[in-house]
Amino acid sequence: MKRTNEASRAEELLDRLDPATTAAKYTTPLARIAQLTDRRGELDRDLRDAVRLARTLGFSWTDVAISLNVSRQAARQKYGPLEDR
């Protein structure tokens, strides 16, 4: 299902391009950007859910930060508001 959404989004993007101003050889990178943007949103949601679960299970911000490869402060700043929900 996800691949279908990515493919349809890429097709939509390509349909909107003006062939008079966009050379065909450059459309593949644009389609790839659209696909990666869609995947990034999905990955961001999954990551937020995983952080929320880790915190619910009692893992510290230090544990979460190590997993994210960021500082404790950066992890808490980005994901701390999730605990308020």
Buried (B, 14 or more C-beta within 10 A) or exposed (E): EEEEEBEEBBEEBBEEBEEEEEEEEEBEEBBEEBBEEBEEEEEEEEBBEBBBEBBEEEBEBEBBBBBBEBEBEEBBEBBBEEEEE
